[in-house]
Amino acid sequence: MTDTTDMQTPEPDAPSQGGEADGFAVLQKLTAENAELKDRHLRVLAEMENMRRRTEREVADARTYGVTNLARDVLTVADNLARALDSVPAEARALADATLKALAEGVELTERELHAALGRHGVTKVAPKGEKFDPNFHQAMFEVPDPALPAGTVTEVVQDGWKIGERVLRPALVGVSKGGPKVAPASKSDAKTP
């Protein structure tokens, strides 16, 4: 038999004078750590949301503008089809035999189909004749003295421009009027009055 008097059971720790202060310090430390972890968590969530939005925007841009290089290459084909149609005057078409008429109709049909295919991919023609010159979409090739038109009006289009979405794919090459009355920019007060 063993003597139970030799075995002493440990007594629970008696509260020390610094025990309460130590517990409060540990609580403060854990509270601060918890606040830091919550802050990190919120920052990571915000960064993930920003990344998701950025990725969505990049995917949308890739869909819209992914055909840019192909579209630029195809524009020369569209130009050549237009030149082919312009090379045969309307009078000559009317007097032409059935073969020439069929050829002209085939070229017109091909041009329309090409424009429709480009349109399905967001590529549209910019034909600015009569509009105010916009350096974002037009490239001035020459000036035409025309006092009947306001200065800065597109009078001639040498080559049609093209845009994809809201971006310029190729600026329109234009002739711009000079010498006429200046076009007054719309003021804010004019826009507010009915």
Wavefront OBJ file of the C-alpha trace (Angstrom):
o trace
v 0.000 0.000 0.000
v 1.056 3.422 -0.630
v 0.948 6.116 1.859
v -1.394 8.881 0.790
v 0.119 11.329 3.129
v 3.268 11.457 1.008
v 1.311 12.389 -2.052
v 0.207 15.871 -1.987
v -2.405 17.140 -4.290
v -1.516 20.413 -5.805
v -3.565 23.245 -4.536
v -5.097 25.620 -6.975
v -2.969 28.646 -7.646
v -3.728 31.358 -5.308
v -4.519 34.582 -7.082
v -1.416 36.630 -7.269
v -1.429 40.339 -7.105
v -0.510 40.748 -10.815
v -2.912 38.044 -12.110
v -5.778 40.379 -12.813
v -3.500 42.877 -14.559
v -1.933 40.046 -16.607
v -5.383 38.848 -17.680
v -6.379 42.368 -18.715
v -3.154 42.786 -20.732
v -3.794 39.451 -22.489
v -7.382 40.541 -23.233
v -6.164 43.843 -24.682
v -3.569 42.025 -26.780
v -6.175 39.589 -28.121
v -8.634 42.399 -28.817
v -5.983 44.333 -30.774
v -5.009 41.178 -32.685
v -8.688 40.519 -33.454
v -9.134 44.083 -34.756
v -5.998 43.727 -36.910
v -7.258 40.433 -38.366
v -10.676 41.962 -39.110
v -8.961 44.878 -40.846
v -6.808 42.519 -42.930
v -9.870 40.459 -43.789
v -11.804 43.540 -44.972
v -8.828 44.743 -47.023
v -8.465 41.342 -48.697
v -12.201 41.294 -49.491
v -11.985 44.804 -50.957
v -8.936 43.857 -53.037
v -10.708 40.736 -54.312
v -13.761 42.809 -55.294
v -11.516 45.328 -57.102
v -9.737 42.481 -58.900
v -13.088 40.965 -59.926
v -14.277 44.303 -61.346
v -10.956 44.895 -63.110
v -11.083 41.408 -64.628
v -14.667 41.913 -65.801
v -13.648 45.217 -67.419
v -10.630 43.601 -69.103
v -12.759 40.727 -70.413
v -15.335 43.204 -71.788
v -12.548 45.227 -73.447
v -11.067 42.055 -74.914
v -14.450 41.124 -76.382
v -15.004 44.600 -77.779
v -11.516 45.421 -78.987
v -10.073 41.952 -79.629
v -10.727 42.179 -83.363
v -8.910 45.495 -83.748
v -5.928 44.211 -85.740
v -8.089 42.076 -88.027
v -10.508 44.960 -88.550
v -7.649 47.310 -89.508
v -6.492 44.805 -92.116
v -10.024 44.332 -93.481
v -10.578 48.090 -93.877
v -8.357 48.114 -96.961
v -10.666 45.512 -98.498
v -13.669 47.739 -97.731
v -11.857 50.717 -99.283
v -11.052 48.738 -102.434
v -14.665 47.582 -102.797
v -15.844 51.195 -102.485
v -13.259 52.311 -105.060
v -14.394 49.559 -107.436
v -18.008 50.727 -107.156
v -17.051 54.398 -107.532
v -15.020 53.655 -110.667
v -18.158 52.745 -112.623
v -20.414 55.804 -113.018
v -24.162 55.363 -112.533
v -24.830 56.168 -116.218
v -22.444 53.434 -117.326
v -24.156 50.944 -115.019
v -27.557 51.842 -116.424
v -26.350 51.334 -120.003
v -24.187 48.279 -119.257
v -24.952 44.773 -120.335
v -26.247 42.143 -117.905
v -22.755 40.834 -117.111
v -21.430 44.207 -115.946
v -24.629 44.897 -113.982
v -24.322 41.508 -112.256
v -20.679 42.230 -111.445
v -21.547 45.644 -109.980
v -24.416 44.152 -107.943
v -22.093 41.408 -106.675
v -19.515 43.974 -105.552
v -22.261 46.047 -103.855
v -23.580 42.949 -102.101
v -20.060 42.006 -100.980
v -19.475 45.526 -99.638
v -22.778 45.506 -97.718
v -22.019 42.081 -96.255
v -18.534 43.195 -95.228
v -19.955 46.281 -93.498
v -22.572 44.107 -91.759
v -19.882 41.672 -90.566
v -17.767 44.531 -89.252
v -20.853 46.016 -87.576
v -21.548 42.749 -85.764
v -18.136 43.143 -84.136
v -18.683 46.789 -83.168
v -16.745 48.293 -86.095
v -18.637 51.235 -87.619
v -17.929 53.747 -90.363
v -17.354 57.433 -89.568
v -18.571 59.570 -92.499
v -18.435 63.118 -91.092
v -19.377 65.299 -94.081
v -21.150 68.420 -92.802
v -20.161 67.810 -89.163
v -17.907 69.971 -87.037
v -14.259 68.897 -87.258
v -13.294 66.687 -84.317
v -9.560 65.935 -84.053
v -10.385 62.797 -82.071
v -12.136 61.229 -85.080
v -10.898 63.238 -88.083
v -7.582 64.069 -89.655
v -7.555 67.335 -91.609
v -5.824 66.985 -94.957
v -6.542 70.448 -96.371
v -8.631 73.582 -95.837
v -11.295 74.810 -98.242
v -12.215 78.509 -98.344
v -16.013 78.503 -98.078
v -17.623 81.588 -96.492
v -21.051 79.905 -96.621
v -20.035 77.298 -94.027
v -18.860 77.909 -90.477
v -15.109 77.576 -90.054
v -14.130 74.086 -88.922
v -16.899 72.237 -90.775
v -15.990 69.068 -92.672
v -16.646 69.847 -96.356
v -15.073 66.808 -98.029
v -14.266 63.276 -96.958
v -11.194 61.883 -98.706
v -11.321 58.579 -96.844
v -13.995 57.378 -94.432
v -12.936 56.791 -90.878
v -13.783 53.777 -88.752
v -14.232 53.220 -85.055
v -14.504 50.139 -82.907
v -16.706 50.637 -79.891
v -15.831 54.163 -78.828
v -12.208 54.006 -79.981
v -10.903 55.298 -83.292
v -9.748 52.490 -85.524
v -8.827 54.826 -88.373
v -9.512 58.578 -88.462
v -11.471 60.010 -91.383
v -9.295 61.986 -93.780
v -11.183 65.220 -94.396
v -11.136 68.685 -95.905
v -12.208 71.436 -93.517
v -13.822 74.804 -94.299
v -12.099 78.041 -93.390
v -13.042 81.670 -93.598
v -16.699 81.348 -92.662
v -18.235 82.432 -89.376
v -16.765 80.742 -86.337
v -18.919 78.147 -84.653
v -19.604 79.385 -81.139
v -19.145 76.734 -78.473
v -22.325 75.984 -76.551
v -22.148 77.715 -73.198
v -23.514 76.252 -69.991
v -26.137 78.990 -69.721
v -27.431 78.170 -73.226
v -27.783 74.521 -72.305
v -29.823 75.334 -69.187
v -32.317 77.625 -70.887
v -35.273 75.828 -72.496
l 1 2 3 4 5 6 7 8 9 10 11 12 13 14 15 16 17 18 19 20 21 22 23 24 25 26 27 28 29 30 31 32 33 34 35 36 37 38 39 40 41 42 43 44 45 46 47 48 49 50 51 52 53 54 55 56 57 58 59 60 61 62 63 64 65 66 67 68 69 70 71 72 73 74 75 76 77 78 79 80 81 82 83 84 85 86 87 88 89 90 91 92 93 94 95 96 97 98 99 100 101 102 103 104 105 106 107 108 109 110 111 112 113 114 115 116 117 118 119 120 121 122 123 124 125 126 127 128 129 130 131 132 133 134 135 136 137 138 139 140 141 142 143 144 145 146 147 148 149 150 151 152 153 154 155 156 157 158 159 160 161 162 163 164 165 166 167 168 169 170 171 172 173 174 175 176 177 178 179 180 181 182 183 184 185 186 187 188 189 190 191 192 193 194
